[in-house]
Amino acid sequence: MAQVDPVMPRAQRVLATLAFTVIGLSAASVIALLVLTAAGVSGAAFSSGGLLVLKVLPLVGLPIGLLLVITLVVVLAVRRMREQHSQRNRR
């Protein structure tokens, strides 16, 4: 079982999990699209049903995943700055 950093707040763990899950699903969707296209599925098949979702998922998921990663980086930077500031004040 993976070690969990006890100092990292739960909200940051959830944010990181969401970001990498959304990006992972989008990447899996892109790979599936490449495989299906290479297998000879016609372009018209991608215009309806489940394949349409497979086609649209990366267009929505990757920007959302990028925003989540940027948010995570900002939150972590703010937390570290606060920790450093509180350590300086203790001295």
Biopython code that builds the backbone (N, CA, C, O; Angstrom):
import numpy as np
from Bio.PDB.StructureBuilder import StructureBuilder

atoms = [
    (1, "MET", "N", (0.828, -1.167, 0.000)),
    (1, "MET", "CA", (0.000, 0.000, 0.000)),
    (1, "MET", "C", (0.882, 1.242, 0.000)),
    (1, "MET", "O", (1.921, 1.266, 0.659)),
    (2, "ALA", "N", (0.476, 2.268, -0.730)),
    (2, "ALA", "CA", (1.271, 3.478, -0.859)),
    (2, "ALA", "C", (1.226, 4.285, 0.424)),
    (2, "ALA", "O", (0.209, 4.336, 1.115)),
    (3, "GLN", "N", (2.353, 4.915, 0.725)),
    (3, "GLN", "CA", (2.423, 5.786, 1.893)),
    (3, "GLN", "C", (1.723, 7.098, 1.572)),
    (3, "GLN", "O", (1.932, 7.666, 0.501)),
    (4, "VAL", "N", (0.903, 7.576, 2.479)),
    (4, "VAL", "CA", (0.201, 8.840, 2.311)),
    (4, "VAL", "C", (0.894, 9.886, 3.170)),
    (4, "VAL", "O", (1.157, 9.660, 4.351)),
    (5, "ASP", "N", (1.187, 11.029, 2.569)),
    (5, "ASP", "CA", (1.820, 12.128, 3.291)),
    (5, "ASP", "C", (0.806, 12.696, 4.289)),
    (5, "ASP", "O", (-0.192, 13.285, 3.875)),
    (6, "PRO", "N", (1.044, 12.529, 5.598)),
    (6, "PRO", "CA", (0.053, 12.989, 6.572)),
    (6, "PRO", "C", (-0.085, 14.507, 6.619)),
    (6, "PRO", "O", (-1.083, 15.020, 7.126)),
    (7, "VAL", "N", (0.902, 15.229, 6.097)),
    (7, "VAL", "CA", (0.857, 16.682, 6.130)),
    (7, "VAL", "C", (-0.012, 17.223, 4.991)),
    (7, "VAL", "O", (-0.590, 18.303, 5.114)),
    (8, "MET", "N", (-0.105, 16.483, 3.893)),
    (8, "MET", "CA", (-0.873, 16.941, 2.741)),
    (8, "MET", "C", (-2.369, 16.881, 3.048)),
    (8, "MET", "O", (-2.894, 15.806, 3.335)),
    (9, "PRO", "N", (-3.052, 18.002, 2.993)),
    (9, "PRO", "CA", (-4.486, 18.022, 3.296)),
    (9, "PRO", "C", (-5.290, 17.189, 2.305)),
    (9, "PRO", "O", (-4.873, 16.956, 1.170)),
    (10, "ARG", "N", (-6.440, 16.755, 2.763)),
    (10, "ARG", "CA", (-7.291, 15.890, 1.965)),
    (10, "ARG", "C", (-7.732, 16.567, 0.670)),
    (10, "ARG", "O", (-7.809, 15.912, -0.370)),
    (11, "ALA", "N", (-8.022, 17.855, 0.714)),
    (11, "ALA", "CA", (-8.472, 18.576, -0.477)),
    (11, "ALA", "C", (-7.406, 18.549, -1.570)),
    (11, "ALA", "O", (-7.735, 18.449, -2.752)),
    (12, "GLN", "N", (-6.149, 18.636, -1.189)),
    (12, "GLN", "CA", (-5.080, 18.596, -2.184)),
    (12, "GLN", "C", (-4.932, 17.203, -2.788)),
    (12, "GLN", "O", (-4.661, 17.069, -3.981)),
    (13, "ARG", "N", (-5.107, 16.173, -1.974)),
    (13, "ARG", "CA", (-5.065, 14.807, -2.508)),
    (13, "ARG", "C", (-6.204, 14.572, -3.486)),
    (13, "ARG", "O", (-6.017, 13.951, -4.532)),
    (14, "VAL", "N", (-7.393, 15.072, -3.139)),
    (14, "VAL", "CA", (-8.550, 14.924, -4.033)),
    (14, "VAL", "C", (-8.318, 15.685, -5.328)),
    (14, "VAL", "O", (-8.627, 15.176, -6.406)),
    (15, "LEU", "N", (-7.779, 16.894, -5.240)),
    (15, "LEU", "CA", (-7.497, 17.700, -6.422)),
    (15, "LEU", "C", (-6.488, 17.001, -7.334)),
    (15, "LEU", "O", (-6.660, 16.982, -8.553)),
    (16, "ALA", "N", (-5.456, 16.436, -6.755)),
    (16, "ALA", "CA", (-4.453, 15.719, -7.547)),
    (16, "ALA", "C", (-5.053, 14.480, -8.197)),
    (16, "ALA", "O", (-4.771, 14.184, -9.359)),
    (17, "THR", "N", (-5.876, 13.759, -7.452)),
    (17, "THR", "CA", (-6.508, 12.565, -8.001)),
    (17, "THR", "C", (-7.442, 12.919, -9.150)),
    (17, "THR", "O", (-7.451, 12.242, -10.178)),
    (18, "LEU", "N", (-8.221, 13.969, -8.979)),
    (18, "LEU", "CA", (-9.127, 14.411, -10.043)),
    (18, "LEU", "C", (-8.345, 14.805, -11.292)),
    (18, "LEU", "O", (-8.700, 14.406, -12.401)),
    (19, "ALA", "N", (-7.297, 15.577, -11.116)),
    (19, "ALA", "CA", (-6.516, 16.060, -12.256)),
    (19, "ALA", "C", (-5.946, 14.899, -13.062)),
    (19, "ALA", "O", (-6.092, 14.850, -14.284)),
    (20, "PHE", "N", (-5.307, 13.979, -12.383)),
    (20, "PHE", "CA", (-4.654, 12.905, -13.114)),
    (20, "PHE", "C", (-5.639, 11.861, -13.625)),
    (20, "PHE", "O", (-5.342, 11.165, -14.596)),
    (21, "THR", "N", (-6.798, 11.736, -12.997)),
    (21, "THR", "CA", (-7.836, 10.848, -13.514)),
    (21, "THR", "C", (-8.427, 11.411, -14.801)),
    (21, "THR", "O", (-8.602, 10.683, -15.778)),
    (22, "VAL", "N", (-8.734, 12.705, -14.801)),
    (22, "VAL", "CA", (-9.298, 13.329, -16.003)),
    (22, "VAL", "C", (-8.302, 13.274, -17.157)),
    (22, "VAL", "O", (-8.681, 12.973, -18.289)),
    (23, "ILE", "N", (-7.041, 13.560, -16.879)),
    (23, "ILE", "CA", (-6.021, 13.508, -17.925)),
    (23, "ILE", "C", (-5.820, 12.071, -18.403)),
    (23, "ILE", "O", (-5.651, 11.834, -19.599)),
    (24, "GLY", "N", (-5.837, 11.117, -17.482)),
    (24, "GLY", "CA", (-5.679, 9.709, -17.861)),
    (24, "GLY", "C", (-6.816, 9.204, -18.726)),
    (24, "GLY", "O", (-6.585, 8.493, -19.704)),
    (25, "LEU", "N", (-8.049, 9.567, -18.375)),
    (25, "LEU", "CA", (-9.191, 9.173, -19.199)),
    (25, "LEU", "C", (-9.124, 9.805, -20.580)),
    (25, "LEU", "O", (-9.457, 9.164, -21.577)),
    (26, "SER", "N", (-8.701, 11.040, -20.639)),
    (26, "SER", "CA", (-8.573, 11.712, -21.938)),
    (26, "SER", "C", (-7.493, 11.055, -22.788)),
    (26, "SER", "O", (-7.671, 10.873, -23.992)),
    (27, "ALA", "N", (-6.382, 10.702, -22.166)),
    (27, "ALA", "CA", (-5.304, 10.031, -22.900)),
    (27, "ALA", "C", (-5.754, 8.651, -23.380)),
    (27, "ALA", "O", (-5.434, 8.249, -24.498)),
    (28, "ALA", "N", (-6.493, 7.926, -22.541)),
    (28, "ALA", "CA", (-7.012, 6.621, -22.953)),
    (28, "ALA", "C", (-7.992, 6.775, -24.112)),
    (28, "ALA", "O", (-8.039, 5.930, -25.006)),
    (29, "SER", "N", (-8.766, 7.843, -24.096)),
    (29, "SER", "CA", (-9.707, 8.103, -25.182)),
    (29, "SER", "C", (-8.974, 8.378, -26.493)),
    (29, "SER", "O", (-9.383, 7.897, -27.550)),
    (30, "VAL", "N", (-7.891, 9.152, -26.422)),
    (30, "VAL", "CA", (-7.098, 9.436, -27.621)),
    (30, "VAL", "C", (-6.496, 8.154, -28.172)),
    (30, "VAL", "O", (-6.505, 7.930, -29.382)),
    (31, "ILE", "N", (-5.975, 7.314, -27.294)),
    (31, "ILE", "CA", (-5.386, 6.043, -27.733)),
    (31, "ILE", "C", (-6.453, 5.156, -28.373)),
    (31, "ILE", "O", (-6.205, 4.530, -29.403)),
    (32, "ALA", "N", (-7.641, 5.103, -27.764)),
    (32, "ALA", "CA", (-8.730, 4.305, -28.333)),
    (32, "ALA", "C", (-9.131, 4.830, -29.703)),
    (32, "ALA", "O", (-9.399, 4.047, -30.615)),
    (33, "LEU", "N", (-9.173, 6.138, -29.854)),
    (33, "LEU", "CA", (-9.494, 6.717, -31.159)),
    (33, "LEU", "C", (-8.451, 6.342, -32.207)),
    (33, "LEU", "O", (-8.792, 6.020, -33.344)),
    (34, "LEU", "N", (-7.189, 6.386, -31.821)),
    (34, "LEU", "CA", (-6.124, 6.009, -32.757)),
    (34, "LEU", "C", (-6.230, 4.544, -33.161)),
    (34, "LEU", "O", (-6.059, 4.198, -34.329)),
    (35, "VAL", "N", (-6.510, 3.700, -32.197)),
    (35, "VAL", "CA", (-6.631, 2.259, -32.483)),
    (35, "VAL", "C", (-7.836, 2.003, -33.379)),
    (35, "VAL", "O", (-7.742, 1.238, -34.339)),
    (36, "LEU", "N", (-8.962, 2.633, -33.076)),
    (36, "LEU", "CA", (-10.161, 2.430, -33.888)),
    (36, "LEU", "C", (-9.974, 2.956, -35.304)),
    (36, "LEU", "O", (-10.421, 2.328, -36.263)),
    (37, "THR", "N", (-9.322, 4.090, -35.440)),
    (37, "THR", "CA", (-9.067, 4.633, -36.773)),
    (37, "THR", "C", (-8.126, 3.718, -37.553)),
    (37, "THR", "O", (-8.326, 3.486, -38.745)),
    (38, "ALA", "N", (-7.107, 3.204, -36.881)),
    (38, "ALA", "CA", (-6.174, 2.289, -37.539)),
    (38, "ALA", "C", (-6.844, 0.965, -37.897)),
    (38, "ALA", "O", (-6.437, 0.294, -38.846)),
    (39, "ALA", "N", (-7.873, 0.590, -37.134)),
    (39, "ALA", "CA", (-8.579, -0.663, -37.402)),
    (39, "ALA", "C", (-9.561, -0.518, -38.564)),
    (39, "ALA", "O", (-10.122, -1.512, -39.028)),
    (40, "GLY", "N", (-9.770, 0.699, -39.031)),
    (40, "GLY", "CA", (-10.617, 0.895, -40.201)),
    (40, "GLY", "C", (-12.029, 1.355, -39.922)),
    (40, "GLY", "O", (-12.884, 1.277, -40.804)),
    (41, "VAL", "N", (-12.298, 1.837, -38.714)),
    (41, "VAL", "CA", (-13.624, 2.368, -38.413)),
    (41, "VAL", "C", (-13.789, 3.669, -39.188)),
    (41, "VAL", "O", (-12.906, 4.526, -39.167)),
    (42, "SER", "N", (-14.922, 3.815, -39.872)),
    (42, "SER", "CA", (-15.129, 4.988, -40.720)),
    (42, "SER", "C", (-15.377, 6.234, -39.878)),
    (42, "SER", "O", (-15.778, 6.149, -38.717)),
    (43, "GLY", "N", (-15.132, 7.385, -40.481)),
    (43, "GLY", "CA", (-15.335, 8.659, -39.803)),
    (43, "GLY", "C", (-16.793, 8.918, -39.473)),
    (43, "GLY", "O", (-17.087, 9.627, -38.511)),
    (44, "ALA", "N", (-17.707, 8.362, -40.244)),
    (44, "ALA", "CA", (-19.136, 8.561, -39.991)),
    (44, "ALA", "C", (-19.568, 7.869, -38.700)),
    (44, "ALA", "O", (-20.536, 8.294, -38.071)),
    (45, "ALA", "N", (-18.872, 6.821, -38.301)),
    (45, "ALA", "CA", (-19.223, 6.098, -37.077)),
    (45, "ALA", "C", (-18.946, 6.936, -35.829)),
    (45, "ALA", "O", (-19.535, 6.708, -34.773)),
    (46, "PHE", "N", (-18.051, 7.899, -35.964)),
    (46, "PHE", "CA", (-17.700, 8.742, -34.816)),
    (46, "PHE", "C", (-18.685, 9.891, -34.600)),
    (46, "PHE", "O", (-18.496, 10.690, -33.683)),
    (47, "SER", "N", (-19.722, 9.989, -35.416)),
    (47, "SER", "CA", (-20.638, 11.125, -35.312)),
    (47, "SER", "C", (-21.870, 10.842, -34.463)),
    (47, "SER", "O", (-22.728, 11.712, -34.317)),
    (48, "SER", "N", (-21.974, 9.641, -33.899)),
    (48, "SER", "CA", (-23.133, 9.346, -33.053)),
    (48, "SER", "C", (-22.767, 8.280, -32.021)),
    (48, "SER", "O", (-21.813, 7.521, -32.191)),
    (49, "GLY", "N", (-23.551, 8.249, -30.956)),
    (49, "GLY", "CA", (-23.409, 7.202, -29.949)),
    (49, "GLY", "C", (-22.175, 7.329, -29.086)),
    (49, "GLY", "O", (-21.677, 8.422, -28.819)),
    (50, "GLY", "N", (-21.696, 6.164, -28.653)),
    (50, "GLY", "CA", (-20.550, 6.110, -27.744)),
    (50, "GLY", "C", (-19.262, 6.602, -28.367)),
    (50, "GLY", "O", (-18.401, 7.139, -27.670)),
    (51, "LEU", "N", (-19.118, 6.427, -29.658)),
    (51, "LEU", "CA", (-17.893, 6.896, -30.304)),
    (51, "LEU", "C", (-17.833, 8.413, -30.351)),
    (51, "LEU", "O", (-16.747, 8.992, -30.373)),
    (52, "LEU", "N", (-18.999, 9.064, -30.367)),
    (52, "LEU", "CA", (-19.014, 10.526, -30.300)),
    (52, "LEU", "C", (-18.482, 10.994, -28.942)),
    (52, "LEU", "O", (-17.723, 11.960, -28.863)),
    (53, "VAL", "N", (-18.886, 10.304, -27.885)),
    (53, "VAL", "CA", (-18.375, 10.636, -26.545)),
    (53, "VAL", "C", (-16.870, 10.407, -26.499)),
    (53, "VAL", "O", (-16.131, 11.204, -25.921)),
    (54, "LEU", "N", (-16.425, 9.325, -27.106)),
    (54, "LEU", "CA", (-14.998, 9.014, -27.153)),
    (54, "LEU", "C", (-14.231, 10.098, -27.905)),
    (54, "LEU", "O", (-13.085, 10.402, -27.574)),
    (55, "LYS", "N", (-14.868, 10.675, -28.912)),
    (55, "LYS", "CA", (-14.233, 11.719, -29.716)),
    (55, "LYS", "C", (-14.210, 13.064, -28.985)),
    (55, "LYS", "O", (-13.248, 13.820, -29.122)),
    (56, "VAL", "N", (-15.250, 13.371, -28.216)),
    (56, "VAL", "CA", (-15.371, 14.672, -27.561)),
    (56, "VAL", "C", (-14.645, 14.708, -26.213)),
    (56, "VAL", "O", (-14.226, 15.778, -25.771)),
    (57, "LEU", "N", (-14.494, 13.571, -25.563)),
    (57, "LEU", "CA", (-13.893, 13.517, -24.228)),
    (57, "LEU", "C", (-12.530, 14.209, -24.138)),
    (57, "LEU", "O", (-12.325, 14.982, -23.202)),
    (58, "PRO", "N", (-11.592, 13.976, -25.053)),
    (58, "PRO", "CA", (-10.308, 14.678, -24.941)),
    (58, "PRO", "C", (-10.424, 16.189, -25.148)),
    (58, "PRO", "O", (-9.637, 16.957, -24.594)),
    (59, "LEU", "N", (-11.402, 16.610, -25.942)),
    (59, "LEU", "CA", (-11.562, 18.043, -26.192)),
    (59, "LEU", "C", (-12.006, 18.785, -24.942)),
    (59, "LEU", "O", (-11.702, 19.967, -24.775)),
    (60, "VAL", "N", (-12.721, 18.097, -24.065)),
    (60, "VAL", "CA", (-13.186, 18.700, -22.821)),
    (60, "VAL", "C", (-12.257, 18.337, -21.664)),
    (60, "VAL", "O", (-11.942, 19.180, -20.825)),
    (61, "GLY", "N", (-11.825, 17.091, -21.625)),
    (61, "GLY", "CA", (-11.064, 16.582, -20.486)),
    (61, "GLY", "C", (-9.662, 17.153, -20.354)),
    (61, "GLY", "O", (-9.219, 17.441, -19.243)),
    (62, "LEU", "N", (-8.966, 17.320, -21.450)),
    (62, "LEU", "CA", (-7.588, 17.818, -21.357)),
    (62, "LEU", "C", (-7.509, 19.260, -20.848)),
    (62, "LEU", "O", (-6.672, 19.542, -19.990)),
    (63, "PRO", "N", (-8.344, 20.187, -21.337)),
    (63, "PRO", "CA", (-8.290, 21.536, -20.748)),
    (63, "PRO", "C", (-8.700, 21.560, -19.277)),
    (63, "PRO", "O", (-8.109, 22.290, -18.482)),
    (64, "ILE", "N", (-9.706, 20.768, -18.910)),
    (64, "ILE", "CA", (-10.113, 20.713, -17.505)),
    (64, "ILE", "C", (-8.982, 20.127, -16.664)),
    (64, "ILE", "O", (-8.695, 20.632, -15.578)),
    (65, "GLY", "N", (-8.340, 19.076, -17.150)),
    (65, "GLY", "CA", (-7.215, 18.480, -16.441)),
    (65, "GLY", "C", (-6.058, 19.459, -16.285)),
    (65, "GLY", "O", (-5.414, 19.504, -15.236)),
    (66, "LEU", "N", (-5.795, 20.244, -17.330)),
    (66, "LEU", "CA", (-4.734, 21.244, -17.254)),
    (66, "LEU", "C", (-5.061, 22.298, -16.204)),
    (66, "LEU", "O", (-4.189, 22.695, -15.430)),
    (67, "LEU", "N", (-6.311, 22.754, -16.172)),
    (67, "LEU", "CA", (-6.715, 23.734, -15.157)),
    (67, "LEU", "C", (-6.600, 23.161, -13.748)),
    (67, "LEU", "O", (-6.204, 23.866, -12.820)),
    (68, "LEU", "N", (-6.945, 21.883, -13.585)),
    (68, "LEU", "CA", (-6.820, 21.244, -12.273)),
    (68, "LEU", "C", (-5.356, 21.141, -11.840)),
    (68, "LEU", "O", (-5.039, 21.346, -10.668)),
    (69, "VAL", "N", (-4.470, 20.824, -12.779)),
    (69, "VAL", "CA", (-3.040, 20.736, -12.452)),
    (69, "VAL", "C", (-2.496, 22.112, -12.084)),
    (69, "VAL", "O", (-1.736, 22.241, -11.124)),
    (70, "ILE", "N", (-2.876, 23.138, -12.837)),
    (70, "ILE", "CA", (-2.428, 24.498, -12.511)),
    (70, "ILE", "C", (-2.932, 24.902, -11.132)),
    (70, "ILE", "O", (-2.192, 25.488, -10.343)),
    (71, "THR", "N", (-4.199, 24.585, -10.841)),
    (71, "THR", "CA", (-4.766, 24.887, -9.526)),
    (71, "THR", "C", (-3.999, 24.163, -8.431)),
    (71, "THR", "O", (-3.714, 24.743, -7.383)),
    (72, "LEU", "N", (-3.666, 22.906, -8.664)),
    (72, "LEU", "CA", (-2.913, 22.138, -7.681)),
    (72, "LEU", "C", (-1.545, 22.752, -7.428)),
    (72, "LEU", "O", (-1.113, 22.849, -6.280)),
    (73, "VAL", "N", (-0.861, 23.167, -8.482)),
    (73, "VAL", "CA", (0.459, 23.781, -8.326)),
    (73, "VAL", "C", (0.360, 25.075, -7.523)),
    (73, "VAL", "O", (1.196, 25.334, -6.658)),
    (74, "VAL", "N", (-0.652, 25.883, -7.804)),
    (74, "VAL", "CA", (-0.829, 27.138, -7.072)),
    (74, "VAL", "C", (-1.123, 26.866, -5.601)),
    (74, "VAL", "O", (-0.557, 27.518, -4.723)),
    (75, "VAL", "N", (-2.008, 25.904, -5.328)),
    (75, "VAL", "CA", (-2.358, 25.580, -3.938)),
    (75, "VAL", "C", (-1.139, 25.067, -3.181)),
    (75, "VAL", "O", (-0.919, 25.441, -2.029)),
    (76, "LEU", "N", (-0.354, 24.220, -3.818)),
    (76, "LEU", "CA", (0.853, 23.701, -3.165)),
    (76, "LEU", "C", (1.867, 24.814, -2.926)),
    (76, "LEU", "O", (2.514, 24.844, -1.879)),
    (77, "ALA", "N", (2.013, 25.726, -3.879)),
    (77, "ALA", "CA", (2.956, 26.834, -3.707)),
    (77, "ALA", "C", (2.529, 27.740, -2.558)),
    (77, "ALA", "O", (3.364, 28.181, -1.769)),
    (78, "VAL", "N", (1.248, 28.015, -2.464)),
    (78, "VAL", "CA", (0.748, 28.862, -1.378)),
    (78, "VAL", "C", (0.969, 28.176, -0.034)),
    (78, "VAL", "O", (1.369, 28.817, 0.938)),
    (79, "ARG", "N", (0.709, 26.871, 0.018)),
    (79, "ARG", "CA", (0.906, 26.141, 1.270)),
    (79, "ARG", "C", (2.369, 26.170, 1.700)),
    (79, "ARG", "O", (2.670, 26.368, 2.877)),
    (80, "ARG", "N", (3.270, 25.974, 0.751)),
    (80, "ARG", "CA", (4.700, 25.989, 1.094)),
    (80, "ARG", "C", (5.163, 27.374, 1.525)),
    (80, "ARG", "O", (5.983, 27.506, 2.434)),
    (81, "MET", "N", (4.638, 28.405, 0.874)),
    (81, "MET", "CA", (5.001, 29.761, 1.286)),
    (81, "MET", "C", (4.519, 30.040, 2.702)),
    (81, "MET", "O", (5.234, 30.665, 3.485)),
    (82, "ARG", "N", (3.326, 29.588, 3.039)),
    (82, "ARG", "CA", (2.811, 29.773, 4.403)),
    (82, "ARG", "C", (3.645, 29.005, 5.414)),
    (82, "ARG", "O", (3.922, 29.506, 6.504)),
    (83, "GLU", "N", (4.050, 27.786, 5.054)),
    (83, "GLU", "CA", (4.883, 26.999, 5.964)),
    (83, "GLU", "C", (6.224, 27.683, 6.191)),
    (83, "GLU", "O", (6.702, 27.756, 7.324)),
    (84, "GLN", "N", (6.830, 28.180, 5.125)),
    (84, "GLN", "CA", (8.112, 28.869, 5.268)),
    (84, "GLN", "C", (7.966, 30.138, 6.085)),
    (84, "GLN", "O", (8.829, 30.457, 6.903)),
    (85, "HIS", "N", (6.879, 30.863, 5.869)),
    (85, "HIS", "CA", (6.642, 32.097, 6.610)),
    (85, "HIS", "C", (6.444, 31.809, 8.103)),
    (85, "HIS", "O", (6.944, 32.544, 8.955)),
    (86, "SER", "N", (5.717, 30.744, 8.406)),
    (86, "SER", "CA", (5.495, 30.411, 9.824)),
    (86, "SER", "C", (6.784, 29.925, 10.478)),
    (86, "SER", "O", (6.988, 30.165, 11.668)),
    (87, "GLN", "N", (7.663, 29.246, 9.733)),
    (87, "GLN", "CA", (8.944, 28.805, 10.280)),
    (87, "GLN", "C", (9.860, 30.001, 10.550)),
    (87, "GLN", "O", (10.601, 30.006, 11.533)),
    (88, "ARG", "N", (9.809, 31.002, 9.689)),
    (88, "ARG", "CA", (10.629, 32.198, 9.905)),
    (88, "ARG", "C", (10.171, 32.959, 11.132)),
    (88, "ARG", "O", (10.991, 33.509, 11.868)),
    (89, "ASN", "N", (8.870, 32.995, 11.357)),
    (89, "ASN", "CA", (8.340, 33.721, 12.510)),
    (89, "ASN", "C", (8.631, 33.013, 13.824)),
    (89, "ASN", "O", (8.637, 33.658, 14.873)),
    (90, "ARG", "N", (8.869, 31.724, 13.799)),
    (90, "ARG", "CA", (9.181, 30.969, 15.018)),
    (90, "ARG", "C", (10.579, 31.260, 15.507)),
    (90, "ARG", "O", (10.846, 31.115, 16.700)),
    (91, "ARG", "N", (11.471, 31.659, 14.645)),
    (91, "ARG", "CA", (12.873, 31.876, 15.010)),
    (91, "ARG", "C", (13.060, 33.125, 15.750)),
    (91, "ARG", "O", (14.184, 33.454, 16.130)),
]
sb = StructureBuilder()
sb.init_structure("model")
sb.init_model(0)
sb.init_chain("A")
sb.init_seg("    ")
for serial, (resi, resn, name, xyz) in enumerate(atoms, 1):
    if name == "N":
        sb.init_residue(resn, " ", resi, " ")
    sb.init_atom(name, np.array(xyz, "f"), 0.0, 1.0, " ", f" {name:<3s}", serial, name[0])
structure = sb.get_structure()
